[in-house]
Amino acid sequence: MNFFLETIKVLLLSIWYNVEAFIYFFVPKKKKNIAGEVVLITGAGSGIGRLMAQEFAAYSTVLVLWDINQEGMKETARLAKSNGASRVHYYICDCSDKNEVYRVADQVKREVGDVSILVNNAGIVTGKKFMDAPDSLIEKTMDVNIMAHFWTYKAFLPAMIANNHGHLVSIASSAGLIGVNGLADYCASKFAAVGFAESVGLELLATGKDGVKTTIVCPYFINTGMFDGCQTKWPKLLPILNPDYVAKKIIHAVLTDQVYLLLPRSMYLIAGLKNVLQWKLRYLFGRYMELAVEIDCHKRLSAH
């Protein structure tokens, strides 16, 4: 195809995609049926992981829960069963350990079957300035918040590709779009999570595997205890998010094959401004919005 024809094609498709997006702004997308799908959620012992399990359970899914907190998973399993899950399985798994991820993944495939919806949710935060954070905690942050995504994809993506059916859900963060003072290691891990999910999603499209969907979730701070002590200067513009609200929005994004979910909606504007403001203006804007974190917390290995 020559340059002229290819340019015309791109322009016409661009117009169509914008018209389509405009229509969907007013007309809700049809939700897909996920009854019977095998949904694996990491960090399912508490927080957003538990709430997502309860939401997915209402659609008669088969749930697979991973966490290092067995008692927490038992409670999540109980709640999920009472909410309509067809089956619930839970496994102790330290997602920072590659060999353990592969071992437990093989066990899941033997005992439950192929995972068709993978939710990488487990995450930790050190709550320390970069120079104050011990190397061991920085390494743990990277292992849990991003390297675990590599290993779970390696374990479960082949079956999705073979069937051209599945959904990859990355629970990242707005800190994966905008650097935050006081969260250097956390931001680095979440930037990586966003980039990794985007790249693999593009690989799947390029190879014709458009049946394997991707959803990248970038919420502002959620009131789950992970960011205790964090406050917002402008709660109407950037509120600390309610966990139940976030869980419901994530499930809706999965059901409608939404690729990017930024919460609150003001994050779409703020993330866009980041790409057009020069460095000093970004710093000034960040000070104005108080996009800095001073938190008193210990590492959390469960979920956001």
N, C-alpha and C positions, 0 to 999 in steps of 0.2 A: 504494500500500500504506500502510495507516495505521500509526501509531506502535506500537501494540500488536503487530500481526502482524509488523512488521519487527523489533521487539525479540525476539520469540519465535524468529524465523528466525535471528537472530544468535546467540542463546543455544544453540540446537540445533546450529548449525554449529560453534560454539566447542567444544561437547562432543565432536562428531564428530572435529574436527581434533586435539583432545587425545588421544582414544582412538586415532586413526590414528598419531600420533606415538609413543604408548606401545607400540603393536604393532610399529612399525618399529624401536623400540629393541631388540627381541628377535629380530625376523624381518628379515633383510637385504632391502633393496629389490632388485628385479630390475635388472640392469645393461642399459642400452640398447646397441644395436649401432651403432658409429660407423665401421665398415669403409667405406672410400671417401669419407668426409667430408673436406673440405678444411679443415685446421687451420692457422691463422696464429698464430705465436708471436713477439711482439716481445722483444728482448733475448735472442735464442736462441743467441748466440755463446759463452755460458759459464753457469756457475751453475745456478740452478733452471730457466732457459730451456732449457738443453741437456738436463737430466735429464727435463723434461717432454716434450721432443721424442722422446727415446728411449722413454719410456713410451707416448706416443701412437702411435709407430711400431709397437709390438707389436700394435696393433689394425688394422693394414693401412690406415692413413689416408694421405691425401696431405698432405705437410707443406710449409708455406711459412714460411721462416725470415727474420726481419728482425734486423739488428744493424748497428752501425757497424764491427764487427771482422770483416773478410772471412775471415781465417785461422781465427778462432774458429768462424765459420759453416761453413766447409769441414769442420772436424773434427766439428762437430755433425751435418752432413749425412752424413758417412761412418758415424758411429755409428748414426744413425737408419736408414740403408739396411741396415746389418748387423743391425738389430733388427727388420726386417720392414716398413718403410714401403713403400707401393706406388710412390710417387714423392716426391722431395724437391727443392724449389726454394729458392734463397736469394737475397736481395737486400740490397744495402747501403741502409740507410735511417736517417737521423737523425730519430727520432720527435719531436724538439723543434721541427722545421721543418714547419709546416703544409703548405706548398706541396710539400715533398718527400714527405710522407705521401700526399697526394692523387696526386702523379705516380706514385709506386711502386705505390699501390693500383690505379690504372688499368692499369698494366703487369701486375700480378698477375691482374686480371680478364680481360685479353686473353690471357695466356699460360697461365693455370691454370684459371680459372673463378671462380665465386662462392665466397667464403669462408663456411663454415657453422659453424665454431667459431673464435671470435676470442679469443685470450689476450693481454690487455694486461699484460705482465710487465716491460718495461724500466723501470729505476728507478735513481736516483742518490741519494747522501747527501753533504752537504758536510762533516759532522763538526765543525761549528763552532757555538759559541754564537751566538744571533741577532745580537747587536750586533757580533760579530766577523766575520760572514759578509758578503762583498762582495755588492753588489746583483746583480752579474752571475751569481753562483752561486745566489742565491735565485731569480732569474728562470729559470735553467736547471733548477733543481729542480722548479719549478712546470710548466715546459714539458714536461719528460720524464715526470714522475710523474702529472700530471693532464690538462694540455691535450692531450697526445697521445691520451688516451682519447676526447676529444671528436672529434678528427679521424678516428680509426680507426672509431668508431661511425658518423660521417657517411658514411664511404666504404663500409662493408660492411653496415651494418644494413638499408638499403633492400631488398636482395635477400632477406635473412632475413625481413623483414616481408612481402614479396610472396609468399614461399613458406610463410609461417607455420612456419618451420623454422630452427633455429639455436641457438647457445649463446654467450653472452657471459660471459667469465671475466675477472674483475678480480683481479689479484694485488696486494692492498693490504697491510695490516700491522696488527698489534695497536696500533701507533702511530697508526692511523686510528680507533681507538676510545677510546684513553686518551692524554692528553697526557703527553709524556716530557720531563723536564728535559734540555736540551742538544740537542733535536731539533725546534726550533720550526718551521723551514721544512719539514722532512720530514713532521712531524705534520700540518701544514696541508695539504700535498699529499695525504696519505693519507686524512685526514678527508674531503677533497673527493672522492677516488676512491670511497670507500665511499658517500657521499651521492649522487654522480652515478649509480653503478651501481644503487643502490636506486631512485632516482627514475625512471630509464629503464625498469627492470624493472616498476615500477608502471604506467607509461604503457602498456607493452606489454599488461599484463593488462587495463587499463581499455579498451583498444581491441580486445580479443578475440584478440590475438596470443599465445595461451598456448603456442604451439608454439616460441616463442623463449624459451629458458631463460636464467636468470642465476645465476652462482655468484660469490660474493664471498669471497675468501680473506684471512684476517687472522692470519698467523702471528707468533709472537714472533721474536726475532732468530735468523737462520739462519746456520749456520757455512759461509758461502760466501766469506768474505774481505771482504764489504761492511762488516761491523761488527767489523773486527779490533780487538782490545783490549777489546771489550765482555765483561764478566763477569756472572755471575748469582749472587746471594747464596744463593738457595735452588734448587739445581739439580734437586731432586726435584719441586718445585712449578712452577718456571719454567726448564726446561732450555734451553740453547742448542741449537737444533734441528738434527738431521741432515738434510742436503739431500735424500738419497735417500728418506728417510721422508716428507718434505714433498711431494716430487714424486708419490709413490705415492698419498698422501692426496688431493692435488688431482685426479688422474685419477679416483680413485674417486668423488669428489664430483661431477665432471662426468658420469660414467657413471650416477649415481643421481639426477641433477638436484637435488643438494643446494644450497640457496640460500646458506647461510652455513657457512663452514668456519673455525673458530677453533682455533689450535694453540699450545700443547698444550691439552688439554681444560679445564685449570684457568682458561684465559682466559675461558670462558663465565661462570664465577663472578666473576672479577675485573672483567670488563666490567659485569656486573650490579650489583656493589657500587658501582661508580663512580656509578651513577644514583641511588643511595639515600643515599650518605654526603654529609654536608655538607662544605664546602670545606676546613676545617681538618682534619677527619678524613681526607679524601682525601689531603691533603698528608702527614699523619702516616703513613698507610698506605703512601704512595709512598716515604717515607723508610725505613720498615721493610722494604719489599720491594726497596729500592734501585732504584726505577724511574727511574734517571737514566743518562745515557750520557756517558762520557768516552772518546772514541775518537780515534785518530790515523789519519785516512784522507783520501784525496783523492777527488774526485768520480769515481764509477764510472758509465759510460754503458751498461754491458751489462745486468746483471740482478741480482736479489736473491740 
